[in-house]
Amino acid sequence: MSGRDVAVAADGLAKRYGDVDALAALDLEVAAGESLVLVGHNGSGKSTLLSMLAGVLDPSEGTAAIHGYGVDSVPARRHRSWLPDNPVLYDDLSVREHLEYISRMHGDCDDEVNRDLVERLGIDQRVDDLPSQFSRGLRQKTAIAVAFCRPFSVLLVDEPFVGLDAAGRAAMLELLGESVDNGASVIVATHDPDVIDRFDRGVVLENGELVHDGPADSVRAFLTVDDQRG
């Protein structure tokens, strides 16, 4: 990746549980402003990789960095926003309070940005309600708003479309596209074959190993018939 700013780097990154490699030693670089789709069956290592890049799972060996900073460092956290596959939300905070808390933690709270997010995601009528009482889809929309309400230059996303209705899915795709247009690096793990062409690059994991890295549309060859059907 000579001549390009490396936003995300993994060097021999691996995770092992006993004798089982959840992720074999992996080398990966993602450039600033690049969008990457991560494909693989359940158990292939996608969530393991993203969790280590997010700094929430310690590797067994190897290192990972965000803009040159170790993933568990304060500068890396400032650069990175993380949307896991299972929404992590506070039981006692409303949607509005979540957005105010997270945005203030990372800078000033921008009411206009937060208002735009909840309107686009269709949860503007629920901003004073507790997400702990929401359906899976509404919790996912809240988690998306929380991920996007703060500044970031690297966005890590694990299966964002699960539980979303058509409007939520469209809003999520728009937000991802706008993030890349604004110069952020985006890595998304998904089983959804219909979104692959929206990314620059595709990486395929199989049994914890990287088996393919190329243009995003090239990963279609690794999808099963069920994947192709969506």
C-alpha positions as CSV (number, residue, x, y, z in Angstrom):
1,M,0.0,0.0,0.0
2,S,2.9,2.3,-0.8
3,G,2.1,5.9,-1.1
4,R,-1.2,5.6,0.7
5,D,-2.1,6.4,4.3
6,V,-2.7,3.2,6.2
7,A,-5.7,3.7,8.5
8,V,-6.0,0.1,9.8
9,A,-3.1,-2.4,10.0
10,A,-2.9,-6.0,11.3
11,D,0.5,-7.7,11.6
12,G,0.4,-11.4,12.3
13,L,-2.9,-10.9,14.2
14,A,-4.2,-14.1,15.6
15,K,-6.7,-15.4,18.2
16,R,-6.4,-18.9,19.6
17,Y,-8.7,-20.8,22.0
18,G,-6.8,-23.8,23.2
19,D,-5.8,-25.7,20.1
20,V,-8.4,-24.0,17.9
21,D,-7.5,-21.0,15.8
22,A,-10.4,-18.6,15.7
23,L,-8.2,-16.4,13.5
24,A,-4.9,-17.6,12.1
25,A,-2.0,-15.1,11.9
26,L,-3.3,-12.4,9.5
27,D,-1.7,-9.5,7.8
28,L,-4.0,-6.8,6.5
29,E,-3.9,-3.1,5.6
30,V,-6.8,-0.8,4.9
31,A,-6.1,2.6,3.4
32,A,-7.6,5.9,4.5
33,G,-10.9,6.4,2.7
34,E,-11.1,2.7,1.6
35,S,-14.2,0.6,2.1
36,L,-13.8,-3.1,2.7
37,V,-16.5,-5.8,2.9
38,L,-15.6,-8.9,5.0
39,V,-17.2,-12.1,3.9
40,G,-17.3,-15.6,5.4
41,H,-19.5,-18.2,7.0
42,N,-20.4,-18.2,10.7
43,G,-17.3,-19.1,12.6
44,S,-14.9,-18.0,9.9
45,G,-13.3,-15.3,12.0
46,K,-15.0,-12.1,10.9
47,S,-16.3,-11.1,14.3
48,T,-13.0,-12.1,16.0
49,L,-11.0,-9.9,13.6
50,L,-13.3,-6.9,14.0
51,S,-13.4,-7.3,17.8
52,M,-9.6,-7.3,18.0
53,L,-9.4,-4.3,15.7
54,A,-11.9,-2.6,18.0
55,G,-9.7,-3.3,21.0
56,V,-12.4,-5.3,22.8
57,L,-10.7,-8.7,22.3
58,D,-7.0,-9.3,23.1
59,P,-5.1,-11.2,20.4
60,S,-3.1,-14.3,21.2
61,E,-0.3,-12.9,19.0
62,G,0.4,-10.2,16.6
63,T,-0.5,-6.5,16.7
64,A,-3.1,-4.2,15.2
65,A,-3.1,-0.4,14.9
66,I,-5.5,2.4,13.9
67,H,-3.6,5.2,12.1
68,G,-0.4,3.8,13.7
69,Y,-1.7,3.7,17.2
70,G,-2.2,0.5,19.1
71,V,-5.9,-0.4,19.0
72,D,-6.3,-0.2,22.8
73,S,-4.7,3.3,23.0
74,V,-6.6,6.5,23.6
75,P,-5.7,8.0,20.1
76,A,-7.0,4.8,18.4
77,R,-10.3,5.1,20.3
78,R,-10.6,8.7,19.2
79,H,-10.3,7.7,15.5
80,R,-12.5,4.6,15.7
81,S,-16.2,3.9,15.9
82,W,-17.4,0.4,16.5
83,L,-20.8,-1.1,15.8
84,P,-20.9,-4.8,17.0
85,D,-23.4,-7.4,15.8
86,N,-25.2,-7.4,19.1
87,P,-26.2,-3.8,20.1
88,V,-24.5,-2.7,23.3
89,L,-26.7,-0.1,25.0
90,Y,-27.3,1.2,28.5
91,D,-30.5,0.0,30.2
92,D,-31.3,3.3,31.9
93,L,-30.6,5.8,29.1
94,S,-33.1,6.9,26.5
95,V,-32.2,7.2,22.8
96,R,-31.6,10.9,23.3
97,E,-29.5,10.4,26.4
98,H,-27.4,7.8,24.6
99,L,-26.6,10.2,21.7
100,E,-25.9,13.1,24.1
101,Y,-23.6,11.0,26.2
102,I,-21.6,9.5,23.4
103,S,-21.3,12.7,21.3
104,R,-20.2,14.7,24.4
105,M,-17.6,12.0,25.3
106,H,-16.0,12.5,21.9
107,G,-16.5,16.3,21.6
108,D,-19.4,18.7,21.6
109,C,-22.9,17.4,21.4
110,D,-24.3,18.4,18.0
111,D,-28.1,18.4,18.3
112,E,-28.6,18.9,14.6
113,V,-26.5,15.9,13.7
114,N,-28.3,13.7,16.3
115,R,-31.7,14.9,15.2
116,D,-30.8,14.1,11.6
117,L,-29.7,10.6,12.5
118,V,-32.8,9.7,14.4
119,E,-35.0,11.1,11.6
120,R,-33.2,9.2,8.9
121,L,-33.3,6.0,10.9
122,G,-37.0,6.4,11.7
123,I,-36.7,6.5,15.5
124,D,-37.4,10.2,16.0
125,Q,-40.7,9.5,17.7
126,R,-38.9,7.2,20.2
127,V,-36.0,9.4,21.3
128,D,-37.3,9.7,24.9
129,D,-37.9,5.9,25.2
130,L,-35.5,3.3,26.6
131,P,-33.9,1.1,23.9
132,S,-33.9,-1.7,26.5
133,Q,-37.6,-2.0,25.8
134,F,-37.2,-1.9,22.0
135,S,-37.5,-4.7,19.4
136,R,-34.3,-6.1,17.9
137,G,-34.7,-3.8,14.9
138,L,-35.2,-0.6,16.9
139,R,-32.3,-1.5,19.1
140,Q,-30.1,-1.9,16.0
141,K,-31.2,1.5,14.7
142,T,-30.4,3.1,18.0
143,A,-26.9,1.4,18.0
144,I,-26.4,2.8,14.4
145,A,-27.2,6.3,15.6
146,V,-24.8,5.9,18.5
147,A,-22.0,4.8,16.2
148,F,-22.5,7.7,13.8
149,C,-23.2,10.5,16.3
150,R,-19.5,10.9,17.1
151,P,-16.5,11.8,14.9
152,F,-14.4,9.0,13.5
153,S,-12.0,8.2,10.7
154,V,-12.3,4.4,11.0
155,L,-15.6,2.6,11.2
156,L,-15.8,-1.1,12.1
157,V,-19.2,-2.7,11.6
158,D,-20.3,-6.3,12.2
159,E,-23.5,-7.5,10.5
160,P,-25.3,-4.1,10.5
161,F,-28.4,-5.2,8.4
162,V,-29.7,-7.9,10.7
163,G,-33.1,-6.9,12.0
164,L,-33.4,-3.8,9.9
165,D,-36.5,-3.0,7.8
166,A,-36.1,-1.6,4.3
167,A,-36.0,2.0,5.4
168,G,-33.4,1.3,8.1
169,R,-31.3,-0.7,5.6
170,A,-31.4,2.2,3.1
171,A,-30.4,4.7,5.8
172,M,-27.5,2.5,6.9
173,L,-26.2,2.2,3.4
174,E,-26.4,5.9,2.9
175,L,-24.5,6.6,6.1
176,L,-21.8,4.1,5.1
177,G,-21.4,5.8,1.7
178,E,-21.3,9.2,3.2
179,S,-18.6,8.2,5.7
180,V,-16.4,6.9,2.9
181,D,-17.1,10.1,0.8
182,N,-15.9,12.1,3.9
183,G,-12.6,10.2,4.0
184,A,-13.3,7.5,6.6
185,S,-12.1,3.9,6.3
186,V,-15.0,1.5,6.6
187,I,-14.8,-2.3,7.3
188,V,-18.1,-4.1,7.3
189,A,-18.7,-7.8,7.9
190,T,-21.9,-9.1,6.3
191,H,-23.7,-12.1,4.9
192,D,-25.8,-9.8,2.6
193,P,-24.8,-10.4,-1.0
194,D,-26.8,-7.4,-2.2
195,V,-24.5,-4.8,-0.7
196,I,-21.1,-6.2,-1.9
197,D,-20.9,-3.9,-4.9
198,R,-21.0,-0.8,-2.7
199,F,-17.5,-1.5,-1.4
200,D,-14.1,-1.0,-2.9
201,R,-12.5,-4.2,-1.8
202,G,-13.5,-7.7,-0.5
203,V,-11.8,-10.0,1.9
204,V,-12.9,-13.6,2.5
205,L,-12.2,-15.6,5.7
206,E,-12.6,-19.3,5.9
207,N,-12.0,-21.4,9.1
208,G,-10.0,-18.5,10.6
209,E,-7.8,-17.9,7.5
210,L,-7.7,-15.2,4.9
211,V,-8.3,-17.0,1.6
212,H,-9.1,-14.1,-0.7
213,D,-8.4,-10.4,-1.0
214,G,-9.4,-8.5,-4.1
215,P,-12.0,-6.2,-5.6
216,A,-15.3,-6.4,-3.8
217,D,-17.3,-8.0,-6.6
218,S,-14.7,-10.9,-6.7
219,V,-15.9,-12.3,-3.4
220,R,-19.2,-13.4,-5.0
221,A,-17.4,-16.5,-6.2
222,F,-17.0,-17.5,-2.5
223,L,-20.7,-17.1,-1.7
224,T,-23.0,-20.2,-1.4
225,V,-26.2,-20.5,-3.3
226,D,-28.1,-19.5,-0.2
227,D,-26.0,-16.4,0.1
228,Q,-26.6,-15.5,-3.5
229,R,-30.3,-15.7,-2.8
230,G,-29.9,-13.4,0.1
